[in-house]
Amino acid sequence: MGQTDQGGACSVVPSSENGRYEQRPWFVYLLECRGGRIYTGVSPDFGRRISDHRAGKGAAFTRINPPERLLAVKQFSDKREAMRVEAQVKRLQRP
């Protein structure tokens, strides 16, 4: 089972080949939700997180404003960089 470093910069998972730990990528994604609202999120398990949002198990925002389509997704090598970009996106001016 993988470990998540809650305060650090990355998640690590055991390599299936040699048992050593390796860094796992993180993803920043944008969802267009009901009413044209945009949700920006970050996760090391993009597929599971999108499934959670669509099932109404994700963030409170996406439970109230269900996602309608994926606008963008970008992979980053570590959590710190992904969270930095997520924060930048959230600071952008809205029309």
C-alpha positions as CSV (number, residue, x, y, z in Angstrom):
1,M,0.0,0.0,0.0
2,G,1.3,3.5,-0.9
3,Q,2.1,6.2,1.5
4,T,1.2,9.8,1.3
5,D,3.4,12.4,2.8
6,Q,0.8,14.8,4.2
7,G,3.2,17.7,4.7
8,G,5.8,16.9,2.0
9,A,6.1,17.4,-1.7
10,C,5.2,14.0,-3.1
11,S,3.4,10.7,-2.7
12,V,5.5,7.6,-2.8
13,V,4.4,4.1,-3.8
14,P,6.3,0.9,-3.7
15,S,7.7,-0.2,-7.1
16,S,6.2,-3.4,-8.2
17,E,9.5,-4.5,-9.7
18,N,12.0,-3.9,-6.9
19,G,10.1,-3.1,-3.7
20,R,11.8,0.4,-3.5
21,Y,9.7,3.5,-3.2
22,E,9.3,5.8,-6.1
23,Q,7.7,9.2,-6.6
24,R,4.2,9.3,-8.0
25,P,2.9,12.2,-10.3
26,W,0.2,14.7,-9.1
27,F,-2.5,16.2,-11.3
28,V,-4.2,19.6,-11.5
29,Y,-7.6,19.5,-13.2
30,L,-10.4,21.9,-14.1
31,L,-14.0,20.8,-14.3
32,E,-16.8,22.8,-15.7
33,C,-19.7,22.4,-13.3
34,R,-23.4,23.2,-13.4
35,G,-24.1,26.9,-14.1
36,G,-20.8,27.3,-15.9
37,R,-18.8,27.4,-12.7
38,I,-15.2,26.1,-12.8
39,Y,-13.8,23.8,-10.1
40,T,-10.0,23.4,-9.8
41,G,-8.6,20.4,-8.0
42,V,-5.4,18.5,-7.3
43,S,-4.9,14.8,-6.7
44,P,-2.3,12.0,-7.1
45,D,-5.1,9.7,-8.3
46,F,-6.9,11.7,-11.0
47,G,-9.1,8.9,-12.2
48,R,-10.4,8.1,-8.7
49,R,-11.0,11.7,-7.9
50,I,-13.0,12.4,-11.0
51,S,-15.1,9.3,-10.3
52,D,-15.7,10.6,-6.8
53,H,-16.8,14.0,-8.1
54,R,-19.2,12.5,-10.6
55,A,-20.6,10.2,-7.9
56,G,-21.3,13.1,-5.6
57,K,-18.5,12.0,-3.2
58,G,-16.0,14.7,-4.0
59,A,-15.7,18.2,-2.7
60,A,-18.8,20.1,-1.3
61,F,-18.6,22.4,-4.3
62,T,-19.0,19.6,-6.8
63,R,-21.8,18.0,-4.7
64,I,-23.7,21.3,-5.0
65,N,-22.6,22.1,-8.6
66,P,-22.2,18.7,-10.3
67,P,-19.4,18.5,-12.9
68,E,-20.5,18.5,-16.5
69,R,-17.2,18.2,-18.4
70,L,-13.4,18.0,-17.9
71,L,-11.8,21.2,-19.2
72,A,-8.1,20.5,-18.6
73,V,-5.7,18.2,-16.8
74,K,-2.0,18.6,-16.3
75,Q,0.5,16.2,-14.7
76,F,3.2,17.4,-12.3
77,S,6.2,15.5,-10.9
78,D,5.4,16.4,-7.3
79,K,2.7,17.6,-4.9
80,R,4.3,20.9,-4.2
81,E,4.4,22.0,-7.8
82,A,0.8,20.8,-8.5
83,M,-0.5,22.7,-5.4
84,R,1.4,25.9,-6.5
85,V,-0.2,25.8,-9.9
86,E,-3.6,25.0,-8.4
87,A,-3.2,28.2,-6.2
88,Q,-2.2,30.3,-9.2
89,V,-5.3,29.1,-11.2
90,K,-7.6,29.9,-8.3
91,R,-6.1,33.5,-8.1
92,L,-7.0,34.2,-11.7
93,Q,-9.6,36.9,-12.2
94,R,-13.0,35.6,-13.1
95,P,-15.0,37.3,-15.9
